[in-house]
Amino acid sequence: MTEISNIITLGVLIGVVILALKTGLGCGFANLKRREIVYVAFIYFSASIVLSYLVGVIALDVTQNILATGVTMHLIIATGLVYFGIKTKREWLSRGNDLSRKTFLWLSIPCPVCLTATFLACLMLSQLTNISNLWIGAIVGVIFFIGVCFFSFSVSSIASVFEIKTPSTLGTIMLLVGLFYLLSPLIIPAYIQAQSIPVPDFSVDYRKIFISFLMMSFLIGLGFLMDKHKRLKKKKGGEKWMHLQE
């Protein structure tokens, strides 16, 4: 039973790291200064402390009512990500307007979905461990703080090296995350249901799978290079993208 609890605890903490990665993508591709990224990370740290305290205060029926609204909030955030992702990309490519300092909030600032996930993480950790709620909040908050700062700075540096740190790239990421949010309520329940259906044994040709993967990678890389070549030829106006400032 202890091993299962450890595995579940590890899974919860990995989920927190994934949320930090999502936030880091938004901050890393947005035109933000270092201290502004630290402010965002500190917001997540503070939210974790508050939510861990609420774990021992909020009644179970209230928690169930909050979770019942999760799908609705999920769809609202997904729609906002898709809409503002398209708008961010279009404004930069067509007019050279940088909206990243505003629209990145949809991806990085704690939304109801992220807050609910953080609350559930604190709730599960409080039931799986003997640690006090405030210490759980501190642990989750530290993971958030370090993760947001690390992923933000890493994404910004890597994107700057490959010269893809633009509002257009941020808009693309927002669009992809929004589409994932829209599709996940359909895909995840279907996947869970499919796991209970017995599947007949069949052989797998790993050589063909590897060749198919190489072909797809080649086509994706070719498309990326062609798109970059076209952009370099057109070289539309717009302010020069600034790197992270001190």
C-alpha positions as CSV (number, residue, x, y, z in Angstrom):
1,M,0.0,0.0,0.0
2,T,2.9,2.3,0.7
3,E,4.4,1.8,-2.7
4,I,1.1,2.6,-4.4
5,S,0.8,5.8,-2.3
6,N,4.4,6.8,-3.3
7,I,3.5,6.2,-7.0
8,I,0.4,8.3,-6.7
9,T,2.3,11.1,-4.8
10,L,5.0,11.1,-7.5
11,G,2.3,11.3,-10.2
12,V,0.7,14.3,-8.4
13,L,4.0,16.1,-8.2
14,I,4.7,15.4,-11.9
15,G,1.3,17.0,-12.6
16,V,2.4,20.1,-10.8
17,V,5.6,20.2,-12.9
18,I,3.5,19.9,-16.0
19,L,1.4,22.9,-14.9
20,A,4.7,24.8,-14.3
21,L,5.8,23.9,-17.8
22,K,2.6,25.3,-19.3
23,T,3.1,28.5,-17.4
24,G,6.8,28.6,-18.4
25,L,5.9,28.4,-22.1
26,G,3.7,31.4,-21.8
27,C,6.2,33.5,-19.9
28,G,9.1,32.3,-22.0
29,F,7.6,33.3,-25.3
30,A,6.1,36.5,-24.0
31,N,8.0,39.8,-24.0
32,L,8.6,39.8,-20.2
33,K,11.5,40.9,-18.0
34,R,13.1,38.5,-15.5
35,R,11.5,40.1,-12.5
36,E,8.1,39.9,-14.1
37,I,8.5,36.2,-14.5
38,V,9.5,35.9,-10.9
39,Y,6.4,37.8,-10.0
40,V,4.3,35.2,-11.8
41,A,6.1,32.3,-10.1
42,F,5.5,34.0,-6.7
43,I,1.8,34.2,-7.5
44,Y,1.7,30.4,-7.9
45,F,3.7,29.9,-4.7
46,S,1.2,32.1,-2.8
47,A,-1.8,30.4,-4.4
48,S,-0.4,27.0,-3.3
49,I,-0.1,28.1,0.3
50,V,-3.6,29.5,0.3
51,L,-5.2,26.4,-1.4
52,S,-3.4,24.0,1.0
53,Y,-4.9,25.9,3.9
54,L,-8.3,25.7,2.4
55,V,-8.0,21.9,2.1
56,G,-8.6,21.6,5.8
57,V,-11.3,24.3,5.8
58,I,-13.6,23.7,2.9
59,A,-16.2,21.0,3.4
60,L,-16.4,17.9,1.2
61,D,-19.7,18.8,-0.4
62,V,-18.4,22.3,-1.4
63,T,-15.3,20.6,-2.9
64,Q,-17.6,18.4,-5.0
65,N,-19.6,21.4,-6.2
66,I,-16.4,23.1,-7.3
67,L,-15.3,20.0,-9.2
68,A,-18.7,19.9,-10.9
69,T,-18.0,23.2,-12.5
70,G,-14.6,22.1,-13.7
71,V,-15.7,21.1,-17.3
72,T,-17.4,24.4,-17.8
73,M,-14.3,26.4,-16.7
74,H,-12.2,24.1,-18.8
75,L,-14.1,24.9,-21.9
76,I,-14.1,28.7,-21.2
77,I,-10.3,28.7,-20.8
78,A,-9.9,26.6,-23.9
79,T,-12.0,28.9,-26.0
80,G,-10.1,31.9,-24.7
81,L,-6.7,30.3,-25.5
82,V,-7.8,29.5,-29.1
83,Y,-9.3,33.0,-29.7
84,F,-6.5,35.0,-28.2
85,G,-3.9,32.7,-29.7
86,I,-5.2,33.3,-33.2
87,K,-5.5,37.1,-32.4
88,T,-1.9,37.3,-31.1
89,K,-0.5,35.5,-34.1
90,R,-2.6,37.5,-36.6
91,E,-1.8,40.9,-35.1
92,W,1.9,40.2,-35.2
93,L,2.1,38.8,-38.7
94,S,-0.3,41.3,-40.3
95,R,0.4,44.5,-38.5
96,G,3.5,44.0,-36.3
97,N,1.6,44.5,-33.1
98,D,2.9,42.7,-30.0
99,L,0.0,41.5,-27.8
100,S,2.1,38.9,-26.0
101,R,2.3,40.9,-22.7
102,K,-1.5,40.8,-22.4
103,T,-2.5,37.5,-24.1
104,F,0.1,35.4,-22.3
105,L,-2.0,35.7,-19.2
106,W,-4.4,33.2,-20.6
107,L,-1.6,30.6,-20.6
108,S,0.4,31.6,-17.6
109,I,-1.7,33.3,-14.9
110,P,-3.5,30.9,-12.5
111,C,-6.9,30.1,-14.1
112,P,-9.8,28.2,-12.5
113,V,-8.5,25.0,-14.1
114,C,-5.0,25.4,-12.7
115,L,-6.3,26.5,-9.3
116,T,-8.6,23.4,-9.2
117,A,-5.7,21.1,-10.2
118,T,-3.5,22.7,-7.5
119,F,-6.2,22.3,-4.9
120,L,-6.7,18.6,-5.9
121,A,-2.9,18.1,-5.7
122,C,-2.8,19.5,-2.1
123,L,-5.9,17.5,-1.2
124,M,-4.5,14.2,-2.5
125,L,-1.1,14.8,-0.9
126,S,-2.7,15.6,2.5
127,Q,-4.5,12.2,2.3
128,L,-1.5,10.3,1.1
129,T,1.1,11.7,3.5
130,N,1.4,12.6,7.1
131,I,2.6,16.1,6.3
132,S,0.7,19.1,7.5
133,N,-1.4,21.1,5.0
134,L,0.7,24.2,5.1
135,W,3.9,22.2,4.5
136,I,2.3,20.5,1.6
137,G,1.4,23.9,0.2
138,A,5.0,25.1,0.7
139,I,6.3,22.0,-1.1
140,V,3.9,22.4,-4.0
141,G,4.6,26.2,-4.1
142,V,8.3,25.7,-4.2
143,I,7.9,23.2,-7.1
144,F,5.8,25.7,-8.9
145,F,8.2,28.6,-8.2
146,I,11.3,26.7,-9.3
147,G,9.5,25.1,-12.3
148,V,8.0,28.3,-13.6
149,C,11.3,30.2,-13.4
150,F,13.4,27.3,-14.9
151,F,11.0,26.6,-17.8
152,S,10.5,30.3,-18.5
153,F,14.2,31.1,-18.7
154,S,15.0,27.9,-20.6
155,V,12.3,28.4,-23.2
156,S,13.3,32.0,-23.7
157,S,16.9,31.2,-24.1
158,I,16.3,28.3,-26.5
159,A,13.7,30.2,-28.5
160,S,16.1,33.1,-28.8
161,V,18.9,30.9,-30.1
162,F,16.6,29.5,-32.8
163,E,15.1,32.9,-33.5
164,I,11.5,31.8,-32.8
165,K,10.8,34.0,-29.8
166,T,8.0,36.0,-31.3
167,P,4.3,36.7,-30.5
168,S,3.5,34.5,-33.5
169,T,5.1,31.5,-31.8
170,L,3.3,32.3,-28.5
171,G,0.0,32.4,-30.5
172,T,0.7,29.0,-32.0
173,I,1.4,27.5,-28.5
174,M,-1.8,29.1,-27.1
175,L,-3.8,27.7,-30.0
176,L,-2.4,24.2,-29.6
177,V,-3.0,24.2,-25.8
178,G,-6.5,25.5,-26.3
179,L,-7.3,22.7,-28.8
180,F,-5.9,20.2,-26.4
181,Y,-8.1,21.6,-23.7
182,L,-11.1,21.4,-26.0
183,L,-10.4,17.8,-27.1
184,S,-9.3,16.3,-23.7
185,P,-12.9,16.0,-22.3
186,L,-13.7,13.8,-25.3
187,I,-10.4,11.9,-25.7
188,I,-9.6,11.1,-22.0
189,P,-13.0,9.5,-21.1
190,A,-12.9,7.5,-24.4
191,Y,-9.4,6.3,-23.6
192,I,-10.3,5.2,-20.1
193,Q,-13.3,3.4,-21.4
194,A,-11.2,1.7,-24.2
195,Q,-8.8,0.4,-21.5
196,S,-11.6,-1.8,-20.1
197,I,-12.2,-3.4,-23.5
198,P,-10.3,-6.6,-24.2
199,V,-7.9,-6.2,-27.1
200,P,-6.8,-9.3,-29.2
201,D,-3.1,-9.9,-29.5
202,F,-1.4,-8.7,-32.7
203,S,2.2,-8.4,-33.9
204,V,4.0,-5.1,-34.2
205,D,6.5,-4.5,-36.9
206,Y,8.9,-2.1,-35.2
207,R,11.0,-1.6,-38.4
208,K,8.0,-0.2,-40.3
209,I,7.1,2.0,-37.3
210,F,10.6,3.4,-37.2
211,I,10.6,4.1,-40.9
212,S,7.2,5.8,-40.7
213,F,8.5,7.9,-37.8
214,L,11.6,9.0,-39.8
215,M,9.4,9.9,-42.8
216,M,7.0,12.0,-40.6
217,S,10.0,13.7,-39.0
218,F,11.5,14.4,-42.4
219,L,8.3,16.0,-43.7
220,I,7.8,18.0,-40.5
221,G,11.4,19.3,-40.6
222,L,11.0,20.1,-44.4
223,G,7.9,22.0,-43.7
224,F,9.5,24.0,-40.9
225,L,12.5,24.9,-43.1
226,M,10.3,25.9,-46.0
227,D,8.2,28.1,-43.7
228,K,11.3,29.7,-42.2
229,H,12.7,30.3,-45.7
230,K,9.5,32.1,-46.8
231,R,9.5,34.2,-43.6
232,L,13.1,35.3,-44.2
233,K,12.3,36.3,-47.7
234,K,9.3,38.4,-46.8
235,K,10.7,39.7,-43.5
236,K,7.7,41.7,-42.4
237,G,8.0,44.8,-40.3
238,G,7.6,44.9,-36.6
239,E,9.7,45.8,-33.7
240,K,12.8,43.8,-33.1
241,W,12.2,41.1,-30.6
242,M,13.8,41.8,-27.3
243,H,15.5,39.1,-25.2
244,L,15.0,38.7,-21.5
245,Q,16.2,41.8,-19.6
246,E,17.7,41.9,-16.3
